[in-house]
Amino acid sequence: MALTAHVLSSVGWFGIAVLVAFCAITASSAGDPDYARAMYHAVETAPWLSVPVGLVAVLTGVLLSVGTTWGLVRHWWVVAKIVIAMAVIVTDPLVLATAAHDAIRSGNAADVIPPTFAHCVMLAVATVLSIFKVRGRTPWGKRLLATGRDKKTAAESTAAARKAVASAA
């Protein structure tokens, strides 16, 4: 159940980011100022949807990491995903919505498009990290491995994750 919620919220979050980028590009190339304002308004209000969906993705990811041997801070790829997620969640309302609001008032779209692309790229990188699970342990993960408290392999971790998800359902 938690894995399904995590995948669905993560995919949904990426979809929202792509749609917001599309709205920003459409607004910047629109010949009709009223249409452009409407698109910028959609970008401005998008954090009301993207931030909660992002928080669900983060919370379900934390739940999955705590319930498996991947751990919350044992591997750099998990830490990187947390940092990426927090950066997108924070910059969505603070940078993107503010830039869209300014574009509605001034018509200047120069500051709207870059953060939309950045969010898409960052969430794509988080997806790649999830799939390929780039190797490398944090100092905490190395300490656990050295003390013998973290002996499971990646295959065992995946099996443990599936078992945890099955028992939670």
N, C-alpha and C positions, 0 to 999 in steps of 0.2 A: 504494500500500500504506500509506504513512504517513498519507495523508488519510483513508483508510478507518478505520485504527486510531484516528485522532484523533476522527473523528465518532462512532464506536462507543463509545469510552471516555467522551467528553463526554456523550453521550446517556445512557449507563449511569450516569454519576456523578449526573446530574440525577435520573434515576429512583430511585437509592438515596436521594437527599436527600428526594424526595417520599414515598417509603415510610417513611423515618425520621420525617418530620413526621406522617404518618398514624398510625404507632405511638405517637407522643407524644400526639396528640390522643385516640386510642382509650384509652390508659392513663389520661389525666386524666379521662375521662368514664366509665370502667368502674365498675360497681357492685361487682364482685368484686375484693377486694384482691390475691388470688393472680394473677388475670388481669392486673391493672395492673402488678404486679411483673414478670411475664413480658414485658410490652410494654416496660417501662423497661429490662429486661435486654437486649432486642433493640436498643434505642436505644444503650445503653451499649457494646455490642459492635460496633455498625455501623462505627465507624472502622477496624476490622480489614479491612473490605471497601472502604469509601469512600476511605480515604487511598491505598491502592495504585492504585485506579482513577483517582483524581485525579492521582496522579503520572504515570500513563501518559498521561493527557490533556495534562498540562503538557509532558512530554518529547516527545510527538509534535507538539505545538504549536510547541515550540522548534525541532524538526527542520524542520518546514514553514516557519517564519519565517526561519530561517537559509538555507534553500534557495531562497527567493524574494526578490523586491525589496521585499516588505512589511517585511522585516527584523525584528530582535528588538526594537530600541528606536528605530525610525524614525518610528513612528506612535503617537499617544496611545492609540488603541483597543487596540493590542497590549500596551502597557504596562499599561493598565487591566485587561486580561484576566489578565495575569501577577499583578498585585497581588490581584485577586479570588481567583484560584486559590490563591495562597499563604495568603491569609486564611482561606479555607475549610479548606484542609489543616491549618493550624495550630490553628484553633479547634475542629475536629472532635474530636480527642482531649482537648484541654485544657479546653474549655468544655462542649461538649455531653455527652461521656462522663462528665465529672465531675458535671454536673447530674443526669444520669440515675442515676448511682451514688448520689448524695444522695437522689434521689427513691425509690430502692429501699429505702433505710434509713428514711427519714422519712415517705414517702408524699406529700410536698409536691412538686407538679408545676409550681409557679410558674416555676421557672428552666429548665424543659426545653423548653417550647414556643417561646419567642422565638428561641433560636438555630436551631431547625429551620426556622422560617419565614425567618429571615435567610439561611440557606444556600440555600434554594430561590430566594429573590429574587435573591441575588448570582449564582447560576449562571444564572438566567434573563437577568439583565443581561448576563452574559458572552456568552450565546447571541445576544442582540440586537446586541451590538457586533460579533460575528462575521458576522452577516448584513448589517448596514447599513454596517459599516466607517466609522464616524464620521470625518469628515475632520479633519485637524490633524496637523501634524508636530511631533515633539519637537525641541529645539534641535539634537540630533545629526542628525536627518533633514533639518532646514533647512540645516545646514552641508553635508551631502552634496549636496543639491539645488543649493545656491549654487555649489559647486565643480564641478558638472557630472558628478559621479560617480553620480548617482541621477536619471536622466532618464526612466525608464520610467513609463508611465501605469498606472492601476489595471487596465485591460484587458490590458496587456502583462504585468503582474504575475500576473494570474489565468492567462494562457496559460503563463507560465513555471512557475507552480505545478503546472499540469496536466502539463506536460512533465516536471518533476522527479518527480512522483508516478508517471507512466508509466514512466520510466526506472528507478525504484526497484523497480518490481513485477517 
